[in-house]
Amino acid sequence: MKYYLIAGEASGDLHASRLMQSIVREDPGACFRFFGGDLMAAVGGTRVRHYREMAYMGFGPVLLHLPAILANMRLCKRDIVQWAPDAVILIDYPGFNLDIAKFVRANTSIPVYYYISPKIWAWKEYRIKSIKRDVDEMFCILPFETDFYEGKHNFPIHYVGNPTVEEVAGFRRAYRGGFPDYGKPVVALLAGSRRQEIKDNLPAMMEAAKAFPGYVPVLAGAPGIERGYYDRFTGASGVEVVEGMTYPLLANAAAALVTSGTATLETALFGVPQVVCYETPVPRVAAFLRRHILKVEYISLVNLIAGREVVPELVADTFTVGNIRRELARILPGGDGRRQMLDGYAEVARRLGSDVAPDNAARLMVGLLRKRNGKYGHRGC
């Protein structure tokens, strides 16, 4: 059968590539066409656009690149109609994907599957209306999303487990070392996957890490961000940069400074104590919005899954070099907060379980399509 996937950033590329691999095991004749990245391309199929041409963050960059964004949307809609897939599979990236879902629902009979829900439980909850209208099946990866969708909004979903659990476990099973020896224990810096995040977060993270001369700060380069961009900030600071080695870095880190996102969960699953750091423009305004607009108490996946503060979150008006330095001291070896955080990580792992999310999602998707199209589904690509 034919599957059209849309992923708009690096994490979506990873999750989509794993899902594609699982779909092939369920449907050996699967054909793929997609908006995505290099990991998806390595699985096979035809890439229409790279996510680097789509991943814009913040009002200013989005406005500046609006013509390109709209052109990509027009291309995507036209391409879906022309290729006529058996299903469209959307991976997070709601600003783009919900518009595509609306188009597909209104203009075709192609089912829309959403893998990895938009975070509407945090903000923009009004998007539930378009999801209920335009999405045929939702495949969620966070345990609390079941209560949100089914309990609060009467919208049945499939909880398939969390893909990061298996991604980290698979890496740890296969890892045989090979990470550079810096002569000192490592503090990992995970400053985000977008330029704006890096610009906002990295300088303060570096400054805080410098207060611990017994450790070497090592920055994880994000996919799609060239080394020269990091050099603007690192310069002669002594901060090391590794590219394509985020998991090896975490496997060798004593502690980490991490921006919000999937990286907080990855860090927890590696058992690395962390401080969540997220700078925002106009901190006092952002702090007000966080208290009065956001629908959740926390921003990190670790705390959201636990339902309590396991890792400190330094956001908006609490994001300062001094605060980062103080919290980092508490979680380094010998710090008074390290053991408690590791115990909290164990609780998070128990809540997530051990299901292999892409395998579960692929089995459900292929089964639904075969039921829809007949026992063997559509043939040929």
C-alpha atoms as a printed R data frame, in Angstrom:
    type eleno elety resid chain resno       x      y      z
1   ATOM     1    CA   MET     A     1   0.000  0.000  0.000
2   ATOM     2    CA   LYS     A     2   0.986  3.639 -0.429
3   ATOM     3    CA   TYR     A     3   1.783  5.839  2.572
4   ATOM     4    CA   TYR     A     4   2.309  9.610  2.488
5   ATOM     5    CA   LEU     A     5   4.105 10.893  5.593
6   ATOM     6    CA   ILE     A     6   4.762 14.472  6.737
7   ATOM     7    CA   ALA     A     7   7.409 15.297  9.356
8   ATOM     8    CA   GLY     A     8   8.574 18.880  9.800
9   ATOM     9    CA   GLU     A     9  11.592 18.649 12.122
10  ATOM    10    CA   ALA     A    10  14.466 16.430 13.231
11  ATOM    11    CA   SER     A    11  12.582 14.539 15.944
12  ATOM    12    CA   GLY     A    12   9.713 13.891 13.531
13  ATOM    13    CA   ASP     A    13  12.186 12.537 10.979
14  ATOM    14    CA   LEU     A    14  13.470 10.049 13.572
15  ATOM    15    CA   HIS     A    15  10.034  8.921 14.717
16  ATOM    16    CA   ALA     A    16   8.688  8.706 11.164
17  ATOM    17    CA   SER     A    17  11.662  6.650  9.999
18  ATOM    18    CA   ARG     A    18  11.086  4.117 12.785
19  ATOM    19    CA   LEU     A    19   7.397  3.978 11.921
20  ATOM    20    CA   MET     A    20   8.239  3.376  8.244
21  ATOM    21    CA   GLN     A    21  10.511  0.484  9.190
22  ATOM    22    CA   SER     A    22   7.693 -1.036 11.240
23  ATOM    23    CA   ILE     A    23   5.175 -0.537  8.425
24  ATOM    24    CA   VAL     A    24   7.441 -2.423  6.025
25  ATOM    25    CA   ARG     A    25   7.486 -5.392  8.397
26  ATOM    26    CA   GLU     A    26   3.680 -5.398  8.443
27  ATOM    27    CA   ASP     A    27   3.279 -4.554  4.738
28  ATOM    28    CA   PRO     A    28   6.342 -5.673  2.743
29  ATOM    29    CA   GLY     A    29   4.953 -4.017 -0.398
30  ATOM    30    CA   ALA     A    30   4.721 -0.595  1.280
31  ATOM    31    CA   CYS     A    31   5.599  2.458 -0.802
32  ATOM    32    CA   PHE     A    32   6.451  5.800  0.776
33  ATOM    33    CA   ARG     A    33   6.362  9.407 -0.328
34  ATOM    34    CA   PHE     A    34   7.090 12.088  2.233
35  ATOM    35    CA   PHE     A    35   8.067 15.479  3.532
36  ATOM    36    CA   GLY     A    36  10.878 14.650  5.948
37  ATOM    37    CA   GLY     A    37  14.568 14.148  6.451
38  ATOM    38    CA   ASP     A    38  17.581 11.953  5.883
39  ATOM    39    CA   LEU     A    39  16.506  9.178  8.252
40  ATOM    40    CA   MET     A    40  13.234  8.731  6.382
41  ATOM    41    CA   ALA     A    41  15.096  8.789  3.065
42  ATOM    42    CA   ALA     A    42  17.371  6.006  4.321
43  ATOM    43    CA   VAL     A    43  14.332  3.757  4.780
44  ATOM    44    CA   GLY     A    44  13.236  4.316  1.206
45  ATOM    45    CA   GLY     A    45  10.640  6.029 -0.923
46  ATOM    46    CA   THR     A    46  10.557  9.509 -2.425
47  ATOM    47    CA   ARG     A    47  11.266 12.667 -0.464
48  ATOM    48    CA   VAL     A    48   9.369 15.654 -1.805
49  ATOM    49    CA   ARG     A    49  10.793 18.274  0.594
50  ATOM    50    CA   HIS     A    50  13.420 18.177  3.340
51  ATOM    51    CA   TYR     A    51  12.232 19.350  6.748
52  ATOM    52    CA   ARG     A    52  15.039 21.934  6.757
53  ATOM    53    CA   GLU     A    53  12.958 23.833  4.194
54  ATOM    54    CA   MET     A    54   9.985 23.848  6.584
55  ATOM    55    CA   ALA     A    55  11.191 24.163 10.192
56  ATOM    56    CA   TYR     A    56  10.615 27.783 11.170
57  ATOM    57    CA   MET     A    57  10.003 28.761 14.777
58  ATOM    58    CA   GLY     A    58   8.655 31.989 16.262
59  ATOM    59    CA   PHE     A    59   6.461 34.733 14.860
60  ATOM    60    CA   GLY     A    60   9.281 36.603 13.106
61  ATOM    61    CA   PRO     A    61  10.867 33.674 11.221
62  ATOM    62    CA   VAL     A    62   7.437 32.319 10.249
63  ATOM    63    CA   LEU     A    63   6.362 35.709  8.905
64  ATOM    64    CA   LEU     A    64   9.644 36.140  7.047
65  ATOM    65    CA   HIS     A    65   9.340 32.738  5.394
66  ATOM    66    CA   LEU     A    66   5.571 32.788  4.913
67  ATOM    67    CA   PRO     A    67   5.742 32.636  1.089
68  ATOM    68    CA   ALA     A    68   7.899 29.497  1.277
69  ATOM    69    CA   ILE     A    69   5.632 27.927  3.890
70  ATOM    70    CA   LEU     A    70   2.533 28.555  1.797
71  ATOM    71    CA   ALA     A    71   4.285 27.254 -1.319
72  ATOM    72    CA   ASN     A    72   5.190 24.042  0.542
73  ATOM    73    CA   MET     A    73   1.582 23.637  1.648
74  ATOM    74    CA   ARG     A    74   0.320 24.041 -1.923
75  ATOM    75    CA   LEU     A    75   2.897 21.561 -3.174
76  ATOM    76    CA   CYS     A    76   2.014 19.042 -0.485
77  ATOM    77    CA   LYS     A    77  -1.723 19.227 -1.149
78  ATOM    78    CA   ARG     A    78  -1.249 18.909 -4.902
79  ATOM    79    CA   ASP     A    79   1.200 16.039 -4.499
80  ATOM    80    CA   ILE     A    80  -1.110 14.066 -2.206
81  ATOM    81    CA   VAL     A    81  -3.977 14.300 -4.674
82  ATOM    82    CA   GLN     A    82  -1.780 13.298 -7.618
83  ATOM    83    CA   TRP     A    83  -0.109 10.349 -5.852
84  ATOM    84    CA   ALA     A    84  -3.382  9.137 -4.255
85  ATOM    85    CA   PRO     A    85  -1.958  7.261 -1.251
86  ATOM    86    CA   ASP     A    86  -3.872  4.721  0.817
87  ATOM    87    CA   ALA     A    87  -3.243  6.880  3.901
88  ATOM    88    CA   VAL     A    88  -1.742 10.192  4.927
89  ATOM    89    CA   ILE     A    89   0.295  9.911  8.141
90  ATOM    90    CA   LEU     A    90   1.050 13.139 10.005
91  ATOM    91    CA   ILE     A    91   3.824 13.350 12.596
92  ATOM    92    CA   ASP     A    92   3.319 16.179 15.148
93  ATOM    93    CA   TYR     A    93   4.134 19.574 13.459
94  ATOM    94    CA   PRO     A    94   0.578 20.901 13.888
95  ATOM    95    CA   GLY     A    95   0.847 24.335 12.235
96  ATOM    96    CA   PHE     A    96   1.434 22.629  8.899
97  ATOM    97    CA   ASN     A    97  -0.139 19.226  9.394
98  ATOM    98    CA   LEU     A    98  -3.546 20.310 10.653
99  ATOM    99    CA   ASP     A    99  -3.965 22.422  7.530
100 ATOM   100    CA   ILE     A   100  -3.074 19.380  5.426
101 ATOM   101    CA   ALA     A   101  -5.549 17.236  7.378
102 ATOM   102    CA   LYS     A   102  -8.302 19.774  6.732
103 ATOM   103    CA   PHE     A   103  -7.559 19.742  3.002
104 ATOM   104    CA   VAL     A   104  -7.408 15.949  2.746
105 ATOM   105    CA   ARG     A   105 -10.684 15.557  4.639
106 ATOM   106    CA   ALA     A   106 -12.474 18.156  2.493
107 ATOM   107    CA   ASN     A   107 -11.160 17.091 -0.905
108 ATOM   108    CA   THR     A   108 -10.431 13.351 -0.835
109 ATOM   109    CA   SER     A   109 -11.536 10.095  0.749
110 ATOM   110    CA   ILE     A   110  -7.996  9.292  1.943
111 ATOM   111    CA   PRO     A   111  -7.872  8.449  5.678
112 ATOM   112    CA   VAL     A   112  -5.746 10.728  7.865
113 ATOM   113    CA   TYR     A   113  -3.694  9.104 10.629
114 ATOM   114    CA   TYR     A   114  -1.895 11.257 13.198
115 ATOM   115    CA   TYR     A   115   1.166  9.713 14.863
116 ATOM   116    CA   ILE     A   116   2.411 11.729 17.850
117 ATOM   117    CA   SER     A   117  -0.289 14.157 18.854
118 ATOM   118    CA   PRO     A   118   0.166 17.919 18.784
119 ATOM   119    CA   LYS     A   119   0.563 19.214 22.339
120 ATOM   120    CA   ILE     A   120  -2.911 20.739 22.465
121 ATOM   121    CA   TRP     A   121  -3.185 19.680 26.111
122 ATOM   122    CA   ALA     A   122  -0.582 22.387 26.823
123 ATOM   123    CA   TRP     A   123  -1.972 25.211 24.720
124 ATOM   124    CA   LYS     A   124  -4.231 25.854 21.714
125 ATOM   125    CA   GLU     A   125  -6.734 23.350 23.046
126 ATOM   126    CA   TYR     A   126  -9.234 24.746 20.533
127 ATOM   127    CA   ARG     A   127  -7.458 22.635 17.919
128 ATOM   128    CA   ILE     A   128  -9.403 19.641 19.247
129 ATOM   129    CA   LYS     A   129 -12.282 20.749 16.997
130 ATOM   130    CA   SER     A   130 -10.266 20.383 13.819
131 ATOM   131    CA   ILE     A   131  -8.671 17.140 15.038
132 ATOM   132    CA   LYS     A   132 -12.066 15.565 15.711
133 ATOM   133    CA   ARG     A   133 -13.301 16.772 12.307
134 ATOM   134    CA   ASP     A   134 -10.292 15.966 10.119
135 ATOM   135    CA   VAL     A   135  -8.316 13.112 11.737
136 ATOM   136    CA   ASP     A   136  -9.545  9.544 11.346
137 ATOM   137    CA   GLU     A   137  -7.231  7.909 13.881
138 ATOM   138    CA   MET     A   138  -4.919  9.396 16.521
139 ATOM   139    CA   PHE     A   139  -1.899  7.385 17.739
140 ATOM   140    CA   CYS     A   140  -0.584  8.909 20.976
141 ATOM   141    CA   ILE     A   141   2.703  8.349 22.785
142 ATOM   142    CA   LEU     A   142   2.130  9.922 26.208
143 ATOM   143    CA   PRO     A   143   0.072  8.036 28.806
144 ATOM   144    CA   PHE     A   144  -1.816 11.103 30.076
145 ATOM   145    CA   GLU     A   145  -3.107 11.862 26.564
146 ATOM   146    CA   THR     A   146  -5.677  9.092 26.893
147 ATOM   147    CA   ASP     A   147  -7.484 10.955 29.670
148 ATOM   148    CA   PHE     A   148  -7.218 14.221 27.762
149 ATOM   149    CA   TYR     A   149  -8.678 12.963 24.482
150 ATOM   150    CA   GLU     A   150 -11.072 10.262 25.629
151 ATOM   151    CA   GLY     A   151 -12.020 11.546 29.076
152 ATOM   152    CA   LYS     A   152 -12.163 15.266 28.453
153 ATOM   153    CA   HIS     A   153 -13.041 15.426 24.748
154 ATOM   154    CA   ASN     A   154 -14.744 12.093 23.995
155 ATOM   155    CA   PHE     A   155 -12.370 11.381 21.100
156 ATOM   156    CA   PRO     A   156 -11.132  7.758 20.984
157 ATOM   157    CA   ILE     A   157  -7.389  7.355 20.458
158 ATOM   158    CA   HIS     A   158  -4.762  4.617 20.400
159 ATOM   159    CA   TYR     A   159  -2.056  4.820 23.065
160 ATOM   160    CA   VAL     A   160   0.808  2.889 21.456
161 ATOM   161    CA   GLY     A   161   3.617  3.466 23.951
162 ATOM   162    CA   ASN     A   162   6.455  5.962 23.706
163 ATOM   163    CA   PRO     A   163   8.950  5.569 20.832
164 ATOM   164    CA   THR     A   164  11.787  7.191 22.761
165 ATOM   165    CA   VAL     A   165  11.781  4.268 25.214
166 ATOM   166    CA   GLU     A   166  12.728  1.770 22.522
167 ATOM   167    CA   GLU     A   167  15.029  4.192 20.698
168 ATOM   168    CA   VAL     A   168  17.116  4.678 23.830
169 ATOM   169    CA   ALA     A   169  16.960  1.019 24.841
170 ATOM   170    CA   GLY     A   170  17.983 -0.094 21.337
171 ATOM   171    CA   PHE     A   171  20.942  2.268 21.339
172 ATOM   172    CA   ARG     A   172  22.102  1.123 24.757
173 ATOM   173    CA   ARG     A   173  21.910 -2.532 23.704
174 ATOM   174    CA   ALA     A   174  24.071 -1.876 20.631
175 ATOM   175    CA   TYR     A   175  26.451  0.771 21.987
176 ATOM   176    CA   ARG     A   176  30.077 -0.328 22.144
177 ATOM   177    CA   GLY     A   177  31.760  2.924 23.128
178 ATOM   178    CA   GLY     A   178  33.919  5.109 20.925
179 ATOM   179    CA   PHE     A   179  33.063  8.467 22.491
180 ATOM   180    CA   PRO     A   180  36.015 10.903 22.827
181 ATOM   181    CA   ASP     A   181  37.938 10.904 26.099
182 ATOM   182    CA   TYR     A   182  38.180 14.492 27.310
183 ATOM   183    CA   GLY     A   183  40.126 13.654 30.430
184 ATOM   184    CA   LYS     A   184  37.330 14.949 32.692
185 ATOM   185    CA   PRO     A   185  33.706 13.998 33.371
186 ATOM   186    CA   VAL     A   186  31.266 15.477 30.856
187 ATOM   187    CA   VAL     A   187  28.378 17.904 31.293
188 ATOM   188    CA   ALA     A   188  26.140 17.567 28.223
189 ATOM   189    CA   LEU     A   189  24.608 20.683 26.683
190 ATOM   190    CA   LEU     A   190  21.468 20.034 24.620
191 ATOM   191    CA   ALA     A   191  20.476 23.490 23.438
192 ATOM   192    CA   GLY     A   192  17.617 22.668 21.065
193 ATOM   193    CA   SER     A   193  17.221 21.758 17.403
194 ATOM   194    CA   ARG     A   194  16.303 25.179 16.011
195 ATOM   195    CA   ARG     A   195  18.500 28.226 15.519
196 ATOM   196    CA   GLN     A   196  16.365 30.483 17.686
197 ATOM   197    CA   GLU     A   197  16.439 27.996 20.574
198 ATOM   198    CA   ILE     A   198  20.198 27.692 20.306
199 ATOM   199    CA   LYS     A   199  20.666 31.460 20.180
200 ATOM   200    CA   ASP     A   200  18.448 31.973 23.234
201 ATOM   201    CA   ASN     A   201  19.668 29.111 25.407
202 ATOM   202    CA   LEU     A   202  23.262 28.205 24.626
203 ATOM   203    CA   PRO     A   203  25.153 31.286 25.925
204 ATOM   204    CA   ALA     A   204  23.700 31.043 29.441
205 ATOM   205    CA   MET     A   205  24.136 27.256 29.513
206 ATOM   206    CA   MET     A   206  27.806 27.641 28.581
207 ATOM   207    CA   GLU     A   207  28.343 30.368 31.156
208 ATOM   208    CA   ALA     A   208  26.822 28.260 33.929
209 ATOM   209    CA   ALA     A   209  28.847 25.161 32.997
210 ATOM   210    CA   LYS     A   210  32.123 27.145 33.135
211 ATOM   211    CA   ALA     A   211  31.706 27.433 36.909
212 ATOM   212    CA   PHE     A   212  32.661 23.740 37.261
213 ATOM   213    CA   PRO     A   213  36.291 23.396 36.082
214 ATOM   214    CA   GLY     A   214  36.365 19.738 37.051
215 ATOM   215    CA   TYR     A   215  33.976 18.994 34.176
216 ATOM   216    CA   VAL     A   216  34.139 19.565 30.437
217 ATOM   217    CA   PRO     A   217  30.984 20.940 28.754
218 ATOM   218    CA   VAL     A   218  30.160 19.120 25.499
219 ATOM   219    CA   LEU     A   219  27.494 20.446 23.146
220 ATOM   220    CA   ALA     A   220  25.326 18.131 21.048
221 ATOM   221    CA   GLY     A   221  25.088 19.477 17.500
222 ATOM   222    CA   ALA     A   222  21.538 19.211 16.158
223 ATOM   223    CA   PRO     A   223  20.753 17.720 12.743
224 ATOM   224    CA   GLY     A   224  20.498 20.404 10.080
225 ATOM   225    CA   ILE     A   225  22.500 23.009 12.045
226 ATOM   226    CA   GLU     A   226  25.922 23.632 10.492
227 ATOM   227    CA   ARG     A   227  29.009 23.721 12.681
228 ATOM   228    CA   GLY     A   228  29.663 27.365 11.795
229 ATOM   229    CA   TYR     A   229  26.470 28.420 13.538
230 ATOM   230    CA   TYR     A   230  27.662 26.909 16.816
231 ATOM   231    CA   ASP     A   231  31.084 28.511 16.373
232 ATOM   232    CA   ARG     A   232  29.436 31.928 16.717
233 ATOM   233    CA   PHE     A   233  28.680 31.088 20.334
234 ATOM   234    CA   THR     A   234  31.399 28.652 21.387
235 ATOM   235    CA   GLY     A   235  34.417 30.485 19.943
236 ATOM   236    CA   ALA     A   236  37.362 30.035 22.307
237 ATOM   237    CA   SER     A   237  35.144 29.051 25.242
238 ATOM   238    CA   GLY     A   238  36.524 25.539 25.530
239 ATOM   239    CA   VAL     A   239  33.109 24.013 24.886
240 ATOM   240    CA   GLU     A   240  33.456 20.907 22.758
241 ATOM   241    CA   VAL     A   241  30.925 20.197 19.984
242 ATOM   242    CA   VAL     A   242  29.982 16.728 18.766
243 ATOM   243    CA   GLU     A   243  27.755 16.137 15.753
244 ATOM   244    CA   GLY     A   244  25.499 13.136 15.223
245 ATOM   245    CA   MET     A   245  26.437 11.843 18.691
246 ATOM   246    CA   THR     A   246  23.644 12.956 21.017
247 ATOM   247    CA   TYR     A   247  23.017  9.463 22.361
248 ATOM   248    CA   PRO     A   248  26.735  8.637 22.831
249 ATOM   249    CA   LEU     A   249  27.092 11.987 24.601
250 ATOM   250    CA   LEU     A   250  24.260 11.178 27.001
251 ATOM   251    CA   ALA     A   251  25.666  7.687 27.559
252 ATOM   252    CA   ASN     A   252  28.877  9.328 28.798
253 ATOM   253    CA   ALA     A   253  27.527 12.388 30.648
254 ATOM   254    CA   ALA     A   254  27.572 12.985 34.390
255 ATOM   255    CA   ALA     A   255  24.801 15.605 34.117
256 ATOM   256    CA   ALA     A   256  23.082 17.710 31.473
257 ATOM   257    CA   LEU     A   257  21.601 21.130 30.726
258 ATOM   258    CA   VAL     A   258  18.675 20.565 28.389
259 ATOM   259    CA   THR     A   259  16.083 22.653 26.588
260 ATOM   260    CA   SER     A   260  12.488 21.486 26.763
261 ATOM   261    CA   GLY     A   261  11.291 18.840 24.338
262 ATOM   262    CA   THR     A   262  11.956 15.190 23.603
263 ATOM   263    CA   ALA     A   263  15.559 15.710 24.747
264 ATOM   264    CA   THR     A   264  14.396 15.969 28.371
265 ATOM   265    CA   LEU     A   265  12.837 12.512 28.142
266 ATOM   266    CA   GLU     A   266  15.845 11.047 26.328
267 ATOM   267    CA   THR     A   267  18.127 12.408 29.039
268 ATOM   268    CA   ALA     A   268  15.956 10.863 31.752
269 ATOM   269    CA   LEU     A   269  15.889  7.458 30.034
270 ATOM   270    CA   PHE     A   270  19.699  7.535 29.911
271 ATOM   271    CA   GLY     A   271  19.679  8.157 33.676
272 ATOM   272    CA   VAL     A   272  21.475 11.497 33.380
273 ATOM   273    CA   PRO     A   273  20.411 14.122 35.954
274 ATOM   274    CA   GLN     A   274  19.408 17.339 34.206
275 ATOM   275    CA   VAL     A   275  18.379 20.955 34.511
276 ATOM   276    CA   VAL     A   276  15.738 22.098 32.027
277 ATOM   277    CA   CYS     A   277  16.635 25.540 30.658
278 ATOM   278    CA   TYR     A   278  14.384 27.499 28.319
279 ATOM   279    CA   GLU     A   279  14.962 31.176 27.621
280 ATOM   280    CA   THR     A   280  12.096 33.213 26.200
281 ATOM   281    CA   PRO     A   281  11.914 36.776 24.882
282 ATOM   282    CA   VAL     A   282  10.468 39.292 27.378
283 ATOM   283    CA   PRO     A   283  10.751 36.955 30.404
284 ATOM   284    CA   ARG     A   284   8.159 38.667 32.614
285 ATOM   285    CA   VAL     A   285   5.522 38.562 29.885
286 ATOM   286    CA   ALA     A   286   6.387 34.918 29.156
287 ATOM   287    CA   ALA     A   287   6.080 34.087 32.856
288 ATOM   288    CA   PHE     A   288   2.617 35.681 32.933
289 ATOM   289    CA   LEU     A   289   1.540 33.732 29.857
290 ATOM   290    CA   ARG     A   290   2.855 30.512 31.381
291 ATOM   291    CA   ARG     A   291   0.759 31.049 34.514
292 ATOM   292    CA   HIS     A   292  -2.417 32.132 32.724
293 ATOM   293    CA   ILE     A   293  -2.374 30.671 29.178
294 ATOM   294    CA   LEU     A   294  -0.655 27.299 29.377
295 ATOM   295    CA   LYS     A   295  -2.987 24.476 30.390
296 ATOM   296    CA   VAL     A   296  -0.281 22.432 32.120
297 ATOM   297    CA   GLU     A   297   1.873 23.023 35.163
298 ATOM   298    CA   TYR     A   298   5.145 21.851 33.594
299 ATOM   299    CA   ILE     A   299   6.937 22.192 30.256
300 ATOM   300    CA   SER     A   300   9.230 19.144 30.346
301 ATOM   301    CA   LEU     A   301   7.987 15.711 29.346
302 ATOM   302    CA   VAL     A   302   9.673 14.216 32.395
303 ATOM   303    CA   ASN     A   303   7.567 16.256 34.830
304 ATOM   304    CA   LEU     A   304   4.399 15.959 32.751
305 ATOM   305    CA   ILE     A   305   4.618 12.166 32.734
306 ATOM   306    CA   ALA     A   306   5.459 11.997 36.433
307 ATOM   307    CA   GLY     A   307   2.733 14.499 37.324
308 ATOM   308    CA   ARG     A   308   5.168 16.277 39.655
309 ATOM   309    CA   GLU     A   309   8.495 18.102 39.569
310 ATOM   310    CA   VAL     A   310  11.232 15.561 39.030
311 ATOM   311    CA   VAL     A   311  13.586 17.925 37.164
312 ATOM   312    CA   PRO     A   312  13.941 21.675 37.793
313 ATOM   313    CA   GLU     A   313  12.528 23.897 35.046
314 ATOM   314    CA   LEU     A   314  14.200 27.276 34.614
315 ATOM   315    CA   VAL     A   315  11.916 29.126 32.243
316 ATOM   316    CA   ALA     A   316  11.240 32.784 31.461
317 ATOM   317    CA   ASP     A   317  11.947 34.863 34.587
318 ATOM   318    CA   THR     A   318  13.709 31.978 36.395
319 ATOM   319    CA   PHE     A   319  16.138 31.412 33.494
320 ATOM   320    CA   THR     A   320  19.355 32.978 34.788
321 ATOM   321    CA   VAL     A   321  22.987 31.887 34.799
322 ATOM   322    CA   GLY     A   322  22.959 31.901 38.589
323 ATOM   323    CA   ASN     A   323  19.917 29.639 38.817
324 ATOM   324    CA   ILE     A   324  21.308 27.238 36.233
325 ATOM   325    CA   ARG     A   325  24.625 27.084 38.093
326 ATOM   326    CA   ARG     A   326  22.911 26.428 41.432
327 ATOM   327    CA   GLU     A   327  20.709 23.621 40.093
328 ATOM   328    CA   LEU     A   328  23.592 22.029 38.208
329 ATOM   329    CA   ALA     A   329  25.633 21.889 41.415
330 ATOM   330    CA   ARG     A   330  22.792 19.965 43.084
331 ATOM   331    CA   ILE     A   331  22.739 17.169 40.484
332 ATOM   332    CA   LEU     A   332  26.434 16.625 39.807
333 ATOM   333    CA   PRO     A   333  27.983 13.602 41.594
334 ATOM   334    CA   GLY     A   334  27.866 14.325 45.321
335 ATOM   335    CA   GLY     A   335  25.049 16.866 44.947
336 ATOM   336    CA   ASP     A   336  22.083 16.736 47.304
337 ATOM   337    CA   GLY     A   337  19.488 16.458 44.501
338 ATOM   338    CA   ARG     A   338  21.014 13.707 42.385
339 ATOM   339    CA   ARG     A   339  19.603 10.569 44.029
340 ATOM   340    CA   GLN     A   340  16.096 11.978 44.315
341 ATOM   341    CA   MET     A   341  16.075 12.823 40.609
342 ATOM   342    CA   LEU     A   342  17.245  9.363 39.612
343 ATOM   343    CA   ASP     A   343  14.456  7.843 41.715
344 ATOM   344    CA   GLY     A   344  11.998 10.078 39.865
345 ATOM   345    CA   TYR     A   345  13.365  8.830 36.546
346 ATOM   346    CA   ALA     A   346  12.556  5.266 37.585
347 ATOM   347    CA   GLU     A   347   8.961  6.321 38.186
348 ATOM   348    CA   VAL     A   348   8.750  7.925 34.731
349 ATOM   349    CA   ALA     A   349  10.079  4.744 33.108
350 ATOM   350    CA   ARG     A   350   7.459  2.649 34.901
351 ATOM   351    CA   ARG     A   351   4.659  4.911 33.693
352 ATOM   352    CA   LEU     A   352   5.845  4.755 30.081
353 ATOM   353    CA   GLY     A   353   6.048  0.968 30.005
354 ATOM   354    CA   SER     A   354   8.030 -1.053 27.499
355 ATOM   355    CA   ASP     A   355   5.725 -1.232 24.448
356 ATOM   356    CA   VAL     A   356   7.421 -0.630 21.084
357 ATOM   357    CA   ALA     A   357   5.402  2.334 19.847
358 ATOM   358    CA   PRO     A   358   6.152  2.245 16.098
359 ATOM   359    CA   ASP     A   359   5.455 -1.489 15.951
360 ATOM   360    CA   ASN     A   360   2.113 -1.032 17.696
361 ATOM   361    CA   ALA     A   361   1.182  1.939 15.522
362 ATOM   362    CA   ALA     A   362   2.178  0.186 12.290
363 ATOM   363    CA   ARG     A   363   0.225 -2.939 13.170
364 ATOM   364    CA   LEU     A   364  -2.890 -0.872 13.868
365 ATOM   365    CA   MET     A   365  -2.514  1.316 10.782
366 ATOM   366    CA   VAL     A   366  -1.949 -1.546  8.357
367 ATOM   367    CA   GLY     A   367  -4.796 -3.517  9.928
368 ATOM   368    CA   LEU     A   368  -7.188 -0.598  9.593
369 ATOM   369    CA   LEU     A   369  -6.204 -0.038  5.959
370 ATOM   370    CA   ARG     A   370  -6.589 -3.708  5.050
371 ATOM   371    CA   LYS     A   371 -10.012 -3.734  6.620
372 ATOM   372    CA   ARG     A   372 -10.881 -0.585  4.680
373 ATOM   373    CA   ASN     A   373  -9.453 -1.711  1.334
374 ATOM   374    CA   GLY     A   374 -10.015 -5.433  1.489
375 ATOM   375    CA   LYS     A   375  -7.870 -8.157  2.978
376 ATOM   376    CA   TYR     A   376  -4.721 -7.385  0.994
377 ATOM   377    CA   GLY     A   377  -5.212 -3.658  0.566
378 ATOM   378    CA   HIS     A   378  -4.229 -1.810 -2.592
379 ATOM   379    CA   ARG     A   379  -1.468 -3.311 -4.667
380 ATOM   380    CA   GLY     A   380   1.268 -1.559 -6.602
381 ATOM   381    CA   CYS     A   381   2.930  1.829 -6.278
